[in-house]
Amino acid sequence: MTNKQTLRAGVLGCGEIGRRGHIPGFQAAGIDVVAVCDANLARAQSVAKELHVPRAYADYKELLADPDIDVVSVGLPNFLHAPVSIAALEAGKHVMCEKPFATSAALAEEMIATSQRTGKLLSINQHMRFEGTSRAMREAVVEGRFGKVYLADVRMIRSTGIPGFGSWFTNKDMAGAGALYDIGVHMLDLAMFLLGFPKVGAVRGMLSSALGEQKIGLGGWGIDRGTAGRYDVDDTAIANIALADGGLIRLVVTWAAFGSSEERVTLFGTRGGADRSPDKYGRDTPLRFYQEHNGAMETVIPDTSRYPGAGTSASIASFIAAIRGEGPLMVKPEEALQTTRILELIQQSATQGREIAA
Ligand SMILES: NC(=O)c1ccc[n+]([C@@H]2O[C@H](COP(=O)([O-])OP(=O)(O)OC[C@H]3O[C@@H](n4cnc5c(N)ncnc54)[C@H](O)[C@@H]3O)[C@@H](O)[C@H]2O)c1
């Protein structure tokens, strides 16, 4: 357990998530951010000044050598998640890594082994799990309220959602994948969390890059962008993930759709179901439960107000509590490894054009 007064953070990456999510998240949890790092030193210095962080580094190794730092966040391009997290764990820091956890299951395994060997905690910012709607749905599944859930249908549709066109986001060597890793990982993690990380039987995936290649659907996220750079990642990912218990996860995500944006999670069970759709039901009460009542279908609007907090701040606060021994590690790296394996199978299936057994 670490003393509450002495826990200090360092933030690796001063792009969008570092500046908007990690630094404010640590500060909201009462943790001093004592250093930031970005390869673009001017960016690191300007973010440090804006958010009252005393030190700014260009090289992550310098930040990791800082003995004042107990915990770091990794908000860097995807290909750096594994090497930088491993270096941080080796340097004796607890690590909150951004999603996608790693660009391969082998790297994810190495990260977990390093966390186990060093005794430092490792978690991933899968913040959608912390939303009240997610927790209410998970609780209902555990209680058996929906019977056996045989289908989890998850989708995130964006019409102008390609981040950082021409930057690392759309360069396969640096991103690993496009929409699949950017938003697919969120929806897949959520589906797996809701179902209790079930065993997977087989995966059929499809990836498409047809819209992004035409520069259709460019969005505003990502601090660096430019239309001259590479685009060799998927903008759309679709998968059927057959579960060993006979159930199915159906995943549809896209950065660039000819259609309206939508974010939806639907659970179909043998005795009831759930539907989370801010687009259909409104942001105030986005969740509906459906169940049988006196031979008819009853609709319930669950109270999700007892789960306060959401987003990256909730995820960081929970990680800090786990470091202090005040709560469980809510996003376990072993769960993220399972998700990483499925993401690999989706890509293999898409390349080979056939279903792949897990
Ligand atoms: N959990 C979420 O909802 C969420 C949301 C957004 C981004 N992310 C993740 O966070 C990560 C960063 O995304 P972003 O949107 O902030 O990207 P970004 O492009 O806005 O920022 C990345 C930053 O990393 C810096 N950088 C690149 N290489 C570096 C190096 N070797 N050393 C130090 N700094 C380096 C860049 O200069 C840039 O400032 C990605 O993995 C992304 O998937 C997660």
The ligand as an SDF file (V2000), in Angstrom:
LIG
                    3D

 44 48  0  0  0  0  0  0  0  0999 V2000
   -9.4830    5.5560  -23.7130 N   0  0  0  0  0  0  0  0  0  0  0  0
   -9.9160    6.3930  -24.6330 C   0  0  0  0  0  0  0  0  0  0  0  0
  -11.1100    6.6370  -24.7760 O   0  0  0  0  0  0  0  0  0  0  0  0
   -8.9250    7.0630  -25.5340 C   0  0  0  0  0  0  0  0  0  0  0  0
   -9.2750    8.2600  -26.1830 C   0  0  0  0  0  0  0  0  0  0  0  0
   -8.3330    8.8390  -27.0210 C   0  0  0  0  0  0  0  0  0  0  0  0
   -7.0990    8.2520  -27.2230 C   0  0  0  0  0  0  0  0  0  0  0  0
   -6.8070    7.0900  -26.5940 N   0  0  0  0  0  0  0  0  0  0  0  0
   -5.5230    6.4210  -26.8290 C   0  0  0  0  0  0  0  0  0  0  0  0
   -4.4570    7.2440  -26.3400 O   0  0  0  0  0  0  0  0  0  0  0  0
   -3.3250    7.1070  -27.1680 C   0  0  0  0  0  0  0  0  0  0  0  0
   -2.9240    8.4870  -27.6510 C   0  0  0  0  0  0  0  0  0  0  0  0
   -3.9860    9.0380  -28.3980 O   0  0  0  0  0  0  0  0  0  0  0  0
   -4.1570   10.6130  -28.6080 P   0  0  0  0  0  0  0  0  0  0  0  0
   -5.5210   10.8080  -29.1300 O   0  0  0  0  0  0  0  0  0  0  0  0
   -3.7480   11.3550  -27.3930 O   0  0  0  0  0  0  0  0  0  0  0  0
   -3.0750   10.8270  -29.7760 O   0  0  0  0  0  0  0  0  0  0  0  0
   -2.3510   12.1790  -30.2020 P   0  0  0  0  0  0  0  0  0  0  0  0
   -1.7800   11.9500  -31.5470 O   0  0  0  0  0  0  0  0  0  0  0  0
   -3.2630   13.3360  -29.9930 O   0  0  0  0  0  0  0  0  0  0  0  0
   -1.1530   12.3070  -29.1310 O   0  0  0  0  0  0  0  0  0  0  0  0
   -0.0610   11.4260  -29.1110 C   0  0  0  0  0  0  0  0  0  0  0  0
    1.1420   12.1860  -28.5480 C   0  0  0  0  0  0  0  0  0  0  0  0
    2.2360   11.2790  -28.3870 O   0  0  0  0  0  0  0  0  0  0  0  0
    3.4280   11.9790  -28.7130 C   0  0  0  0  0  0  0  0  0  0  0  0
    4.4920   11.0240  -29.0340 N   0  0  0  0  0  0  0  0  0  0  0  0
    4.6430   10.2550  -30.1460 C   0  0  0  0  0  0  0  0  0  0  0  0
    5.7340    9.4710  -30.0380 N   0  0  0  0  0  0  0  0  0  0  0  0
    6.2970    9.7380  -28.8250 C   0  0  0  0  0  0  0  0  0  0  0  0
    7.4270    9.2540  -28.1300 C   0  0  0  0  0  0  0  0  0  0  0  0
    8.2340    8.3140  -28.6510 N   0  0  0  0  0  0  0  0  0  0  0  0
    7.7040    9.7500  -26.8970 N   0  0  0  0  0  0  0  0  0  0  0  0
    6.9160   10.6970  -26.3540 C   0  0  0  0  0  0  0  0  0  0  0  0
    5.8270   11.2110  -26.9660 N   0  0  0  0  0  0  0  0  0  0  0  0
    5.5210   10.7340  -28.1870 C   0  0  0  0  0  0  0  0  0  0  0  0
    3.0300   12.8710  -29.8880 C   0  0  0  0  0  0  0  0  0  0  0  0
    3.9390   13.9370  -30.0680 O   0  0  0  0  0  0  0  0  0  0  0  0
    1.6310   13.3190  -29.4560 C   0  0  0  0  0  0  0  0  0  0  0  0
    1.6770   14.5360  -28.7440 O   0  0  0  0  0  0  0  0  0  0  0  0
   -3.7250    6.1490  -28.2800 C   0  0  0  0  0  0  0  0  0  0  0  0
   -3.2710    4.8590  -27.9840 O   0  0  0  0  0  0  0  0  0  0  0  0
   -5.2390    6.1970  -28.2970 C   0  0  0  0  0  0  0  0  0  0  0  0
   -5.8080    4.9640  -28.7170 O   0  0  0  0  0  0  0  0  0  0  0  0
   -7.6860    6.5060  -25.7670 C   0  0  0  0  0  0  0  0  0  0  0  0
  1  2  1  0
  2  3  2  0
  2  4  1  0
  4  5  1  0
  4 44  2  0
  5  6  2  0
  6  7  1  0
  7  8  2  0
  8  9  1  0
  8 44  1  0
  9 10  1  0
  9 42  1  0
 10 11  1  0
 11 12  1  0
 11 40  1  0
 12 13  1  0
 13 14  1  0
 14 15  2  0
 14 16  1  0
 14 17  1  0
 17 18  1  0
 18 19  2  0
 18 20  1  0
 18 21  1  0
 21 22  1  0
 22 23  1  0
 23 24  1  0
 23 38  1  0
 24 25  1  0
 25 26  1  0
 25 36  1  0
 26 27  1  0
 26 35  1  0
 27 28  2  0
 28 29  1  0
 29 30  1  0
 29 35  2  0
 30 31  1  0
 30 32  2  0
 32 33  1  0
 33 34  2  0
 34 35  1  0
 36 37  1  0
 36 38  1  0
 38 39  1  0
 40 41  1  0
 40 42  1  0
 42 43  1  0
M  CHG  2   8   1  16  -1
M  END
$$$$
